[in-house]
Amino acid sequence: VHLQTGQCGNQIGAAFWQTISGEHGLDSNGVYNGTSELQLERMSVYFNEASGNN
């Protein structure tokens, strides 16, 4: 569970997800552009791919 509260919380949360995405080789659309298998190894710790038309 990840909870962000208020402007400061939202700014810190956005920076957190931007950092985590970059470390795992994901661009802003969630597309993998990395260069290392290590980036994919622990992807499921923070990310879960979902399907649907939402």
C-alpha atoms as an extended CHARMM CRD file, in Angstrom:
* protein
*
        54  EXT
         1         1  VAL       CA              0.0000000000        0.0000000000        0.0000000000  PROA      1               0.0000000000
         2         2  HSD       CA              1.3010000000        3.4050000000       -0.9580000000  PROA      2               0.0000000000
         3         3  LEU       CA             -0.3450000000        6.5250000000        0.4890000000  PROA      3               0.0000000000
         4         4  GLN       CA              0.4480000000       10.1400000000       -0.4000000000  PROA      4               0.0000000000
         5         5  THR       CA             -1.1630000000       13.0010000000        1.5150000000  PROA      5               0.0000000000
         6         6  GLY       CA             -1.1030000000       16.7050000000        0.7310000000  PROA      6               0.0000000000
         7         7  GLN       CA              1.0690000000       18.6170000000       -1.7010000000  PROA      7               0.0000000000
         8         8  CYS       CA              4.3340000000       17.6060000000       -0.0460000000  PROA      8               0.0000000000
         9         9  GLY       CA              3.3100000000       13.9410000000        0.0590000000  PROA      9               0.0000000000
        10        10  ASN       CA              2.3230000000       14.0190000000       -3.6020000000  PROA      10              0.0000000000
        11        11  GLN       CA              5.6040000000       15.6440000000       -4.6100000000  PROA      11              0.0000000000
        12        12  ILE       CA              7.6520000000       13.1170000000       -2.6360000000  PROA      12              0.0000000000
        13        13  GLY       CA              5.5390000000       10.2550000000       -3.9990000000  PROA      13              0.0000000000
        14        14  ALA       CA              5.9590000000       11.4350000000       -7.5860000000  PROA      14              0.0000000000
        15        15  ALA       CA              9.7300000000       11.6980000000       -7.1230000000  PROA      15              0.0000000000
        16        16  PHE       CA              9.8010000000        8.2160000000       -5.5780000000  PROA      16              0.0000000000
        17        17  TRP       CA              7.9730000000        6.6150000000       -8.5190000000  PROA      17              0.0000000000
        18        18  GLN       CA             10.0830000000        8.5220000000      -11.0360000000  PROA      18              0.0000000000
        19        19  THR       CA             13.2480000000        7.2380000000       -9.3580000000  PROA      19              0.0000000000
        20        20  ILE       CA             12.0050000000        3.6480000000       -9.1050000000  PROA      20              0.0000000000
        21        21  SER       CA             10.8710000000        3.6870000000      -12.7410000000  PROA      21              0.0000000000
        22        22  GLY       CA             14.2530000000        4.9740000000      -13.8740000000  PROA      22              0.0000000000
        23        23  GLU       CA             16.1160000000        2.3670000000      -11.8380000000  PROA      23              0.0000000000
        24        24  HSD       CA             14.0850000000       -0.3610000000      -13.5360000000  PROA      24              0.0000000000
        25        25  GLY       CA             14.5110000000        1.0870000000      -17.0430000000  PROA      25              0.0000000000
        26        26  LEU       CA             10.9060000000        2.2150000000      -17.5220000000  PROA      26              0.0000000000
        27        27  ASP       CA              9.9540000000        5.3680000000      -19.3830000000  PROA      27              0.0000000000
        28        28  SER       CA              7.0630000000        7.6490000000      -18.3570000000  PROA      28              0.0000000000
        29        29  ASN       CA              4.5930000000        5.4230000000      -20.2490000000  PROA      29              0.0000000000
        30        30  GLY       CA              5.7280000000        2.2860000000      -18.4310000000  PROA      30              0.0000000000
        31        31  VAL       CA              7.5920000000        0.8820000000      -21.4330000000  PROA      31              0.0000000000
        32        32  TYR       CA             10.8160000000       -0.9890000000      -20.6670000000  PROA      32              0.0000000000
        33        33  ASN       CA             13.8230000000        0.6860000000      -22.2990000000  PROA      33              0.0000000000
        34        34  GLY       CA             16.4880000000       -0.7100000000      -20.0020000000  PROA      34              0.0000000000
        35        35  THR       CA             19.7410000000       -2.3530000000      -20.9310000000  PROA      35              0.0000000000
        36        36  SER       CA             20.2570000000       -4.8610000000      -18.1260000000  PROA      36              0.0000000000
        37        37  GLU       CA             18.5830000000       -8.1000000000      -17.0840000000  PROA      37              0.0000000000
        38        38  LEU       CA             19.0930000000       -6.9600000000      -13.4890000000  PROA      38              0.0000000000
        39        39  GLN       CA             16.5270000000       -4.2040000000      -14.0700000000  PROA      39              0.0000000000
        40        40  LEU       CA             13.9070000000       -6.8280000000      -14.9140000000  PROA      40              0.0000000000
        41        41  GLU       CA             14.8470000000       -9.2150000000      -12.1290000000  PROA      41              0.0000000000
        42        42  ARG       CA             12.9730000000       -7.4500000000       -9.3240000000  PROA      42              0.0000000000
        43        43  MET       CA             10.3840000000       -5.5900000000      -11.3890000000  PROA      43              0.0000000000
        44        44  SER       CA              7.5360000000       -7.3240000000       -9.5280000000  PROA      44              0.0000000000
        45        45  VAL       CA              8.6020000000       -5.7730000000       -6.2130000000  PROA      45              0.0000000000
        46        46  TYR       CA              7.0660000000       -2.4240000000       -7.2100000000  PROA      46              0.0000000000
        47        47  PHE       CA              5.1570000000       -3.1000000000      -10.4300000000  PROA      47              0.0000000000
        48        48  ASN       CA              2.3400000000       -5.4000000000      -11.4810000000  PROA      48              0.0000000000
        49        49  GLU       CA              1.0960000000       -5.4240000000      -15.0640000000  PROA      49              0.0000000000
        50        50  ALA       CA             -2.6810000000       -5.2950000000      -15.3290000000  PROA      50              0.0000000000
        51        51  SER       CA             -4.9300000000       -5.7700000000      -18.3040000000  PROA      51              0.0000000000
        52        52  GLY       CA             -8.2050000000       -4.0810000000      -19.0720000000  PROA      52              0.0000000000
        53        53  ASN       CA             -9.7430000000       -1.1020000000      -20.8030000000  PROA      53              0.0000000000
        54        54  ASN       CA             -9.8170000000        1.3070000000      -17.8750000000  PROA      54              0.0000000000
